[in-house]
Amino acid sequence: MNNLDLSAAKKRIKTFMRNVGVDDIGFANLKDYDSPKSPVVTDFFPQARSIVVLAYKELSTCASTNMQIAMNGRLDLMEFSRSCNYKLARLLEKEFGDQAMTVPVSYPLEMSKRTGGAVGEVSLRHAAHAAGLGVFGRNNLLLHPRYGSRIVFTAVLSTLDFDSDPKIEDELCTYCDICVESCPVGALDEEGQTNVNRCLRNSQPYGLGASIGFWSKMSESSVEEQKKLLLDDHYWRLYQAQLIGFQYCCFNCLSTCPIGQ
């Protein structure tokens, strides 16, 4: 495609995805995407030239003190976003002869000691930044000009050589430090860094670490103790988390941010 055709393709894609219900969409050329920890995209998709990033406003459920309600809102969003990703990839392949690969909100991702289960194949925050969808805030999340921190992204990798949309130059974060003060484990104390281990231990108390701890204790316990462990609320919560995937129990860094509310 020439530049004129790609410009028309952008308009077609943006109109299509907004009609599907996506809140915002941006394009990032791969040369403008830079993530310090994620793999090099062309290592696993050599033909990739650009990233189409989709943005979804978090529901108000993220502010609920009931973690079942809060997490349910995220699961709703994740299910909707998967449908949107698939529709975009189909559009790219059917109408523009593209080879498209989808990137989800979260899992699946590489679960290994090397990554700590915290590094995706594509950093959606950095892709969204390159696509002009926001700027980084004090909470190290991307702030969208309308929705602030209450925004989640997915992406589709494309072989089409789209130009990047203009980056946002405005400083959206007011550095009020509400996010820092609201973090119960001090994961944001060092500016520019998120202590991922602290965050995950608090936000995912029924994650991999808890599962390893439970089964280690189980293997060392007597039969009677094992029965008690299986009837304990902690195991029941672990069981549920293993069924539904990563289960967040803290949304403070995005729900307390005043930007976009």
C-alpha positions in Angstrom: 0.0 0.0 0.0 1.1 3.6 -0.6 0.9 6.3 2.0 -2.5 7.5 0.6 -4.0 4.0 0.9 -2.6 3.6 4.5 -4.1 6.9 5.5 -7.5 5.8 4.2 -7.0 2.4 5.9 -6.4 4.2 9.2 -9.7 6.1 8.8 -11.6 2.9 7.9 -10.1 1.0 10.9 -10.8 3.8 13.4 -14.4 4.2 12.2 -15.0 0.4 12.3 -13.5 -0.1 15.8 -15.4 2.9 17.3 -18.6 1.5 16.0 -17.7 -1.8 17.7 -17.5 0.1 21.0 -13.8 0.7 21.5 -13.2 4.0 23.4 -10.1 5.1 21.5 -7.6 3.8 19.0 -4.0 4.7 18.0 -1.3 3.6 15.6 2.4 3.1 16.5 5.1 2.3 13.9 7.3 -0.4 15.4 10.4 1.9 15.2 8.7 4.3 17.7 7.9 1.5 20.2 10.4 1.0 23.0 9.8 -1.3 26.0 12.8 -1.8 28.3 11.8 -5.3 29.4 9.6 -6.9 26.8 10.9 -9.1 23.9 11.8 -7.6 20.6 8.6 -7.9 18.5 10.4 -8.9 15.3 12.0 -11.8 17.1 8.6 -13.6 17.2 6.9 -11.7 14.3 9.6 -10.8 11.8 7.1 -9.2 9.3 5.6 -6.8 11.9 5.8 -3.2 11.1 3.3 -1.5 13.3 1.0 -1.8 16.3 -2.7 -0.9 16.4 -3.6 -0.1 20.0 -7.2 -0.2 21.3 -8.2 1.6 24.5 -11.1 0.7 26.8 -12.4 2.7 29.7 -12.5 0.8 33.0 -16.0 0.4 34.4 -16.8 2.2 37.7 -16.7 -1.3 39.4 -12.9 -0.8 39.7 -13.6 1.6 42.6 -15.7 -0.9 44.5 -14.5 -2.0 47.9 -16.0 -5.4 47.2 -13.2 -7.2 45.3 -15.5 -9.7 43.7 -17.4 -6.8 42.1 -14.2 -4.9 41.2 -12.6 -8.0 39.6 -15.8 -8.9 37.8 -15.7 -5.5 36.0 -12.2 -6.3 34.8 -13.2 -9.7 33.6 -16.1 -8.1 31.6 -13.7 -5.7 30.0 -11.2 -8.5 29.2 -13.9 -10.6 27.5 -15.2 -7.6 25.5 -11.6 -6.6 24.5 -10.8 -10.1 23.2 -13.8 -9.8 20.9 -12.6 -6.4 19.7 -9.1 -7.7 19.1 -10.4 -10.5 17.0 -12.7 -8.3 14.9 -9.8 -5.9 14.2 -7.4 -8.7 13.2 -10.1 -10.1 10.9 -10.7 -6.7 9.4 -6.9 -6.2 8.8 -6.5 -9.6 7.1 -9.7 -9.6 5.1 -9.8 -6.0 3.8 -6.1 -5.1 3.7 -4.3 -8.4 3.1 -2.5 -8.0 6.4 -1.0 -10.7 8.6 -2.3 -9.7 12.1 -1.4 -11.0 15.5 -3.5 -10.1 18.6 -2.1 -9.0 22.0 -4.4 -9.4 25.0 -4.9 -7.3 28.1 -3.0 -9.7 30.2 -2.7 -13.5 30.1 -1.5 -15.7 28.5 2.1 -14.5 29.1 5.3 -16.2 29.8 5.3 -17.7 33.2 8.9 -18.4 34.2 11.5 -17.5 36.7 13.1 -15.2 34.1 10.1 -13.0 33.7 8.5 -13.5 37.2 5.2 -13.8 35.3 5.2 -10.0 35.0 6.5 -9.3 31.4 4.2 -9.5 28.4 5.3 -10.1 24.8 4.3 -6.5 24.1 4.2 -3.7 26.7 0.8 -2.3 26.1 1.6 0.9 28.1 4.6 1.6 26.0 2.7 0.7 22.8 -0.1 3.1 23.8 2.3 5.8 24.5 4.0 5.4 21.1 0.5 5.5 19.5 -0.4 8.8 21.1 -3.0 7.5 23.5 -1.5 9.0 26.7 1.5 9.9 28.9 2.9 8.2 31.9 1.8 9.4 35.3 3.3 9.2 38.8 1.6 5.8 39.2 3.6 4.5 36.2 0.4 3.8 34.4 -0.6 5.5 31.2 -2.9 8.5 31.6 -5.4 9.0 28.9 -6.5 12.6 28.3 -10.2 11.8 28.8 -10.1 8.7 31.1 -7.0 9.2 33.1 -5.7 5.9 34.7 -9.0 4.1 34.3 -8.0 2.8 30.9 -6.9 -0.6 29.6 -5.3 -1.5 26.3 -5.1 -4.4 23.9 -3.2 -4.4 20.6 -2.9 -6.0 17.2 0.5 -6.4 15.5 0.4 -5.6 11.8 2.6 -6.1 8.8 1.3 -2.8 7.4 3.7 0.1 7.7 1.4 2.6 9.5 2.9 5.8 10.6 2.6 6.6 14.4 -0.1 8.9 15.5 1.1 12.2 17.1 2.2 11.7 20.7 0.5 13.7 23.5 2.9 16.4 24.6 0.8 17.8 27.5 1.7 16.8 31.1 -1.5 15.2 32.4 -0.3 14.1 35.8 -0.6 16.7 38.6 1.8 14.7 40.8 -0.7 15.0 43.7 0.8 11.7 45.1 -2.6 10.3 45.9 -1.7 7.1 44.1 1.5 6.8 46.1 -0.3 7.4 49.4 -3.0 5.0 48.5 -0.7 2.1 47.8 -0.9 -0.2 50.8 2.5 -1.7 50.3 4.6 1.3 49.1 5.1 -0.1 45.6 5.2 3.4 44.1 7.5 5.0 46.7 10.4 5.3 44.2 9.4 7.7 41.4 9.6 6.2 38.0 9.6 2.6 39.4 7.0 0.1 40.4 8.1 -2.5 42.9 6.4 -5.4 41.1 7.0 -8.0 43.8 5.4 -5.8 46.4 2.5 -5.0 44.1 1.8 -8.6 43.1 1.9 -9.9 46.6 -0.8 -7.4 47.6 -2.9 -7.2 44.4 -2.8 -10.9 43.6 -2.8 -12.6 47.1 -4.0 -15.8 45.4 -1.4 -15.9 42.7 1.5 -18.1 41.9 3.4 -17.4 45.2 0.4 -18.2 47.3 -0.3 -21.4 45.3 3.3 -22.6 45.7 3.1 -21.8 49.5 -0.2 -23.7 49.9 0.9 -26.8 48.1 4.3 -26.8 49.9 2.5 -26.7 53.2 0.1 -29.3 52.0 2.8 -31.8 51.2 4.4 -31.4 54.6 1.1 -31.8 56.6 -0.6 -34.7 58.2 -3.8 -36.1 56.7 -5.9 -34.3 59.4 -4.1 -31.0 58.7 -4.6 -31.5 55.0 -8.3 -31.8 55.4 -8.4 -28.6 57.4 -6.3 -26.8 54.7 -8.8 -27.9 52.0 -11.7 -26.5 54.0 -10.0 -23.2 54.7 -11.3 -20.1 53.0 -7.7 -19.4 51.7 -7.8 -22.6 49.6 -11.2 -21.8 48.2 -10.0 -18.4 47.0 -6.9 -20.0 45.5 -9.2 -22.5 43.7 -11.3 -19.7 42.3 -8.3 -17.7 41.1 -6.9 -20.7 39.3 -10.2 -21.1 37.4 -10.6 -17.4 36.3 -7.0 -16.4 35.9 -5.1 -13.5 37.6 -7.5 -12.2 40.2 -6.7 -8.7 41.3 -7.7 -7.6 44.8 -6.4 -4.0 44.6 -7.1 -1.3 42.0 -6.0 1.6 44.1 -3.4 3.1 41.7 -6.0 3.6 39.0 -9.2 4.0 41.0 -7.8 6.8 43.3 -6.3 8.9 40.5 -8.3 12.1 40.0 -7.3 12.5 36.4 -10.2 11.7 34.1 -12.8 11.0 36.8 
